[in-house]
Amino acid sequence: MRRMRHSDQDESPPGRTRYRGWRRLAVLAVAPLLALPSTAASAQGVWLTLPQMPTARAYLAGAAAKCPEGLHGTCVYAVGADAKLEAYSPAVGTWATLPPLKTPRSNLASATAPCPGGVRGDCVYAIGGLVGGTTAVATVEAYSTETNAWLSLPSLPGGPRASLGAATAPCPTGVGGLRGTCVYALGGTTLTGADPILTRVEAYSPATNTWATVSSLQTARSGLGATGAPCPGDLGLRGTCVYAVGGGNTGDAALGTAEVYSPELDGWQPLPDMPTERGLTAAATAPCPDGMTDGCVYAVGGTNGTDNLAALDAYSPVTNAWVTLPPMPTARRALAAAAAPCPKSRKSDCVYALGGVPGADETPTARAEAFAIEGSEQRPGSDQQPERPTQPGAVTPPGGGQQQNPGGPTWPDHQQRPPAAEQQPGGAQQPGGGQQPGGAQQPGGAAQPVGGQRPPARPDQQQAQPGTGQQQKPGRKPGQRPPAKPGQKPSAKPAPKPAPDTYPQEGPEDELPFVRPPMEEPDGSS
C-alpha cells in the first residue's frame, strides 16, 4: 500500500474531498431495478441490487430509523452530499424524497437516537461536514420521523470538522451534563493547520440538549466508519460500545486498525486489525453472519489509497475477531451504510450500501445494494433492529443474547417499547412550531408494557382476568362474569382499548434505556 501524506490532497469539486492516485476499477454491471441477488449465495449471505437512489451522490451519510408517513416499517435514510434527504422503505421497495437539510453539506456523519427537547420518537442526526466542498462546519441538525421536519441543535463544541464518524450508545459515566442515550461524533478533519486530522470525540445527550468532550481516539482518523454495538467481553467490557474502524490520516491514506470505546470507562481500547485496510469507508451494526449472535460490526467498501474496495468485513464482539464476507457487486469509496430489514422478498436483516464513487474520477453513483445476512431470518412478529444501544451493565454471553449483570440493566431482547415517561422540557424547538405539510404521522400499533409477570396470587387474593386487567374473585372461572343481581339485566362488557402507541422520553427523573421503535417485518403489501 502506498503511503500518502495529507499534503497529497488536491482541490476537489464542490462537496467532495479526495486523494490523488486512485485508479479506475472495473465496475460490475448490475440491473438496478429489482431487489434481486447479484452474486451467488454463500453460507454467509448474498448481495441484492435495489432500486437506485433518486439522486446520485457520494460523501453522504446513512442511518436507519422508523419511516415517515407514507412509507412502511423501518427506512434506510441517505443524508446529505448536498441538501437532500431520501428514505428507502424495504417493505414497500421504493424511495421517497423528504425535507432537505437546512445547511447543505457533504462529508457529514449521521446516527439515529431519541429526539431532543420533548419531540417524540427518534431522530436522524446530521453532524458536521463540508459546505461548498472546502469549508468545514460544526452544524448539527436532527430530522424527526414524527414531524417530518428538521431541528437545529447546538453546534459541535470543538469547532468545525468534516469526514467524521457518528454512533449511538449510552452516555459516558460521570461526564457532566450527559444522561441517557448519547450521539458520539468521532475524529474527522478541520482541513486547516499543520495537523488537521483529529482524535477528538464529543458526545451529545438529547435528554439535556448538551454536548461534552469525552476521551479521545487513540489514532487520529478521517473518513472512518463508526457504529454502536455490543462491547467485546474478551476485553473486559460490557454493555454497548462505540466502534471506530479504518479511515486515513496524514501518514496513511487507509488504516487497517480499529478501536472500541466503553461509555462505562470513558476510554478506548485497540481491536484486532481488519482484514482490509480502508479509508473513506462506512460501518453498520447488524446480526452476525453465523446466525447465532447479534450485533456484529460491518465495515463496508472504501479505498486502500489506490483502488476502490468492494470488501465487506465483519467483527464479532463475542469472538473478538474479524471475518471476510462476500464482496459488494460495486467497488466504491465515500459511500454510506446502514442496517435494516431486507426488502420484502427476503425475511432477514440486511446491511445497506448507498451511493459513493465507483470510478477513478469523482463521479458519484445512485447505486444501492444490500447484503442479506444468512441465518438472520426474522420471525413473524419479531422486532429486530441492527443497532440497539443499552445502558452500561448488560453483557453479551457466548452464543449471543444478553444476560443480566449484577447492578445493571439488560439489553432487552423483546424490543418492546416501554410506556412514555415525562417529556424533557426545553431543548430544541421545531421550526414553525408545527408539522409540515405532508408531515409524518405515527402509524398504528399498540405498544405492550415492558416488565416481568406478576407473582401468582394467593387463594385469598383477587386475580386479574386474563386480557382485561379486571379483578376476579376466588373460585370464578377465567372469563366468567359475576352473576347478575335480582332484577338486573346482564350487560356486555366492552373490549378494552389497546394501549396508546407511545414512545419513551427521558425526563429529569426517568432514565430509560433507549429502545428504538421496532423494525417492522416487511410484509407482502406494497
Protein Blocks (a to p, Z undefined) as FASTA:
>chain_A
ZZddfklpccddehiacdehiacdddddddfkbccdfbdcdfkbccddddddfbdcehia
cddddddehiacjddddeehilbccdddfknopacdddddfbgcehiacdddddeehigc
jddddeejdehhlaccfbdcdddfklopacdddddfkbpcehiacddddddehiahiahj
adddeehiehiajblbcfbdcdddfklopacdddddfbdcehiacddddddfknopghjd
dddeehidfkbcbdcbdcdddfklopaddddddfbdcehiaddddddfklmaghiacdee
hiehlaccfbdcdddfklopacdddddfbdcehiacddddddfkbccdddddeehjfbfb
lcdcfbdcddddehiaccehiacdfbdcddehiacdehiajdddehiacddfklpacddd
dddeehjddehhiacehiacddedddddeddddddddfkbccddehklpacdehiaghia
cdddehiacdddddddddddddddddfklccdddddddddddfbZZ
